[in-house]
Amino acid sequence: MTPRLYLHDLQPGPMTLKKDQSHHLVRVLRLAQGAALVGFNGYGQEASMRLLRADSQACLVEADELQTINRESPLRTVVLQALCTGDKMDWVVQKASELGASDLWPIQAERSVLRLSGARAENRIEHWRKIAEAAAAQCGRNKLPRVAPLQTFQQAILRFEAEPEPKSAWLLDPFSAQSLSSADISPRMGILIGPEAGFSDDEEGFARAHGFLGIRSGPRILRTETAAAAVLASLACRCGEF
């Protein structure tokens, strides 16, 4: 598989890579001069590239003309994910990125065991953005999923409600009468997922009052880190991607 690199300033011609990317190509992937690469700019374009100088501090590559190649889902889906513990959020970001989510909104919910604020929150958001970038590179996406700054539950619900375009908003609820397979879908989707202990009654009531429809994803209760991947895969089937 040809290695792919995210280069926000991708353009035809020679380019010097940053130290971390150079180290990865030379020390981790063991690439030599002349190796083939693909660069993408995160806005829908990619270009074939060649490694002109294999230097672990500053590789030199040459890019061909940019091409616009679309590998995005026909749905623009926001995953509103309540913070969860350990490396579960890493898993959610990675798999949601691979399965076509356009946006990931980390949410501080009442029952979230993980509590973030200040510099710690900013560092974790940057970490998740790196995971989304790597996942997009691996799976062939040319647009980067956007990882939003940490929001409170109420901020995220009101922000999604305020979007002017037609949309569908789902609150994952294993006890809902409405199933994922029959619920209406729209070009813009919002998928609201609770933490390990679920949302509080007040949070559920707030979400429903602001347009979120309770949806069950099958007869079994999914873990918080499984839910986004399962729903995104189901949406991909419904809109003809699989």
N, C-alpha and C positions, 0 to 999 in steps of 0.2 A: 504494500500500500504506500503510495506517495505521501510523504509527510506534508502536512498543511500548517501554515503559520498565519496568525492574525496580525496584519499590518495596517493600522488605521490610515496611514499615509501612503498606501500602496500606489505606485505609479510605474509606467514602463521605464526600463533602463536599470542602471546599477543602483543598489541600495546597500547601506551598511546596517547590519542587524544589531540589536541591543545585546548586552552581555549575557543576559539570562537565556535568550533565544539561541545565541551563538553557542553557549555552553551545552544546551540541550542537544543541538544538532551534532556537535563534534564529540562531546564526552559521553552523552547518553545514547544517541542513535548511531554514533560512529560513522557519520557521513564523511565522504571525501570529496575533493574537488571534482566538479562535473556532475555531482548528484542532482537528480530532478526533485523539485519541490513545487508546491502550490501555495500562493499567498492569497488571502482574502481580506477585504477591508471592513467587513462588518455591516456594509450597506447594500449588499447584494451582488458585489463584483468579485471576481477572482482572476488570477493570472498564473500561467505556467512560469516557473523560475528555474534557474540553474545556479548551483553553488560555484562561484568563481574563486573564492578563497576560504578554505576551511580553517578558521582561526577561532579558538574557543572564547576569545575576548571580543572579537568583532568580525564576524563572517561577512563576506561580500557576496551578494547575490545579484543576478540580473533578471528582471521580469519582462515578460512579453506584454503585448497589448492586453488591457483589461477586457474581460467578457462578463456580461450580465447573465448569470445563471440562477434560476429560481428553484430552490429546494425547500421552500417554506410550506407550511400547512396552509390550506385555504382559509382556515379559521385563525383569528388572532386571539389567542387564549391567555388570560391572566390567571396565574395560580396564586391565590391569596392564602399563603401557608402560615399557620400559627407556628411560632418557634417551638422546636422540639429538641430533645437532649442529644448529647454525644455527637456522633457523626451523621445523625439522621438528616439534618438539614443539608449537609453536603450531598447525600444520596438524592434527596428531593431535587436539588438544583441541577445535579448532573443528569438525572433521568428525565426531568421535565424539559431540559434543554435538548436532549437527544430526540425526544418525542414531539418537539415542535412548539412548545410554549413560547409565546412572544414576550411575556413579562412574568417576573416573579416578584411578589410583594411579601416580604417577611413581616409578620404581624405579631405584636406583643399581646397575647390573650390573657385573660384572667388566670387560667389554669396552666399557663406555660411554666414549666419548671425552670427553663432557661430564661434568665433575665439579663437584658443588655441595655446599656446606656453609654453616652459619651464616647470617649475614644475606643472603648472596647466594642461598642456597636459598630462604629465606623470601620474598625479593623476587620470585624467579622463580615461586614457587607463587602469589603474589598476582597476578602478571601473567597466569598461566594461568586463574585464577578469573575475571578480568575478561573474558578471551576466551570462556570458557564462558558467562558472563552475556550477553555480546553475541550469541553464537550462539543461545542460548535465546530471546532477544528477537526475533531475526530470523526464526527458523523457527517461532515460534508456541507453543513449549513454555511451560507455566505452572509447571513445576518446574525448579529449577536442578540441573544435574549437579554432583555434589560432587567437587571436586578435593582429594584428600587431601594431607597433608604428605609430603615426600620420605621414602621408606623404603628400607632395604636389601633386596636380593633375598630373603634368608631371612625377614626380618620380614613382607614382603608375602605370601609363600607360606603361612607359618604363620598369619597373620591371616585369610586367606581360608579356609584349612582349618578354622579354629576356628569359623566361622560355623555356627550350629546348624541352619539350615534346609536343605531339600533343594536341591542345587545340582549343576551340571556345571562342571568346570574343564578348559579346553583350553590346551595348549601348542602354539603354531603351529610346525609342523615340516614343511618342504616334502618331506621324505623319509619321512614317516609312511605306513603302509598305510591308516590310517583317514581317510576323507574327511569334509569339513565337511558335505556333503549327507546323510550317513547316520548321523552321530554323534548320540547322544541329547542332547536339550536339556531344560533344567529352567527353572522360573520364575526362578531365580537363576543367572546365568552368569558365569564368570570367563574372560577371554581374555588369555593371557600372551604378550607380544610382545617379542622380543629387540631389541638395538641393531643398528647397521649390520653389525657383525661376528658377530652371533648370540650366543647364550649359550655359556658354557663347558660342557665335558662334566660338570663337577661340578654346575653349576647345573641342567642338564637332568636329571641323576640325582636331585638334591634335589627338583625339582618333581614328577617322576614318582613318587617315593617318598611324596609327600604329596598324591597324588590327581589330579595333572594328567595328562590323556590327550593324547598326541601327535596332532595333527590337521593334515592338509594342506589348503590352500585352493585347490587346483587344480594343473594341470601346470606352472605357471610359479612362479618364486620372486619374491615380492612384496617391495618395499622396506619398511623398517620403518615409514615414514610412510604407506604405502598400506594396510598390513595391517588396521588397526582398521576403517577405512571399508569395506573389502571384506567383512570378516566380519560387521560390523553390518548391512550391506545384505543379506547372505545370510540372516542370522537374521530380518530383517524379512520377507523372502520366505517363509521357513519357517513363521513364525507368522501369516501372513496379512495383514500390514500393506500389502504392495505388491500 
